[in-house]
């Protein structure tokens, strides 16, 4: 199941100008540099010993266990190119907006017996910069996935279903059963 937080992270990663380091040694050296040369902090972050970190840094160990390889790549990806990441978020939040491609079951609060029963829809549309800013601010503030999903539903309700206040006044949109979700800057 796709999540809003992961979708936002992938969209920002699309702005990277260089690929992340490929080998475990290069990834470990990058994390050690980012943590002010502290192998202890990196060891605590990854849940391994300090000596193991040092062995990866010196290329004495080249192939990590699959679960460590996943954690290592995830932690590098989260910290990779922070200035590029910040600039991409700033651009989306001020001028560019963000594209959303979502396939989900949308539910509405509407009159009983209407044709607005919840159903699966596939929507691809551009969200204006104010909605992009709200999503990124909520993600940085550490909001839960449910709250991020609610913010995305409010944005879709405003832009698509209510057409910026031109129709369906008072319609509240809920994003239930999220099937697929992608963002693009």
N, C-alpha and C positions, 0 to 999 in steps of 0.2 A: 504494500500500500504506500502510495506516495504521501509525503508530508510537505507542508508549506515551508517549513524551515529548511529542509534539504533542497527544495526547489529554488529558494532564494540563494542559498549557498552555491548551487550549480550555476545559476545565472551570473553571479559575480565572478565565479571562476572562469567563465567564458571570456572575461576581459583580461586575463593574465597574458603577459607578453612573453613569458618564458615557461617551459614545462617544469613541473616539479622534479626534484632529483629522482632518478630511477633506482639506484642501488641502495641497499640498506645502510651501507657505510656512509654514503653521501647524505642520506636522509638524517642519519644520526648526527653527523657533523653539523648539519644545518640546525638541528634542534639544540645542540650544545652551544652553538654561536648565538642563537636567539635567546638562550637562557643564561647569558653572560658567562659562558665557559664553565657552567656548573653541571658536572656530570650527575651530581646528587639530585638536582631538580629534575633532570631528564629521566633518571632512574625512577624517581617517585611518580612522575607523570605517566610512565609506561608500565609501571608495576614490575620492574626488573631490578637486578642488582647494579650497583655503581660499576663494578668490575666488568659486567657484561656490556654496559654502555662503552666503557673504555676499549673493550675488545672490538666492538663494531667500529668505533672511531679509527682504530689502527688497522682495520680490515683483517683482523685475525679471525673474525666470524663474518661470513659473507651471506649466509642463507638463514633468515629468521624463521621461527615457527609460523605457521599461517596466521594464528590469532595475533601474534606480535607484529607480523608484517602489516596486517590490517590496521592495528592501532597506530603503528609508526607512520603509515601513509596518511591516515586520517589526521593525526596531530600536525604533520608537516603541511598538509593541504589547508588546515585551518589557519596556519600562521604564514603561509606563502604570500609574498608580495603585498604587504599590508597597505602600502601607499597606493598601489594600483587598485586594490579592493576598495579603499576609502574614496578614491576619485570616481570609480564606477558607481558607487552608491550615491555619491553627491550629485553626479550628473543625472542619474535616474530620478532622484528626489527633487531636483530643481528644474530641469529642462526636458529631459528625454522621456520620462515615464518608463513603464515596463510592460512588456507583452506577457499575457497569460494565456496558456492553452490548457484547458481543464475539461476533463470528462468526469462527471459526477451526477449523483441524484440530487436534484434541487427540490426543496420543499418550500412551500409558501404559506403564509397565513392569508387566506382569502375566504370569500363567502362560501358557505356549505353548498355542495352540489355544483360548483363551478368546474370548469375544465382545467383549473390550475392545480390539479393534484400533482404530487411529487412524481417526477419522472427523470430518467437519465437524459442528459444533454451533453453535447460536445461544443464548447465555446472557445473561440480564439479571438481575443480582442486586446486593444491597447488600453492600459490603465493610465490615467493622467499622473503627473508627477506628485500631486498631493497624496494620492493613494499609495504610490510607491514609497514615499517618505514615511507614511504611517506604518506600512509593513516593515520597512527596515528599522525604524525606531522601536517597534514592538519586539522585533527579533533581538536587537541589541540590548533591550531592557530585560531580556530573559523571559518573555511571556511564554505561556504553555502553548503546546500545539493546538489545543482546542481554541484558545483565544486568537492565535494566528489565523486559524481556519475561519473564525467568526469575522475577523477583520477583512479577509479575502472575500467572504460572502457579502459583506456590506459593500465592498468596492464593486463587486459584480452586480449587486442589486442596483446600485446607483448608476453605473455606466450602461449596463445592458438592459436590465428589466425596467428600470424607471426612466431611462434615457435622460439623465441629468435633470429630472423633475418635470419632463414633458408628458409622462404617462404613468399609469399604475401608482398613483399617489397612495402612500401608506402601506405599500406592499413590503413585507419583511421577508428577506431571502435567507434560507438556511442551507448550508453546504453539508449534506449528509452523504454517506457512502461515497467517499472520494475514490475514484478508480485510477485516474491518471492526472498528473499536474506537472506542468513545466513553465518556467519563467524564462524570459530572454530580455536582456537590456537593449 
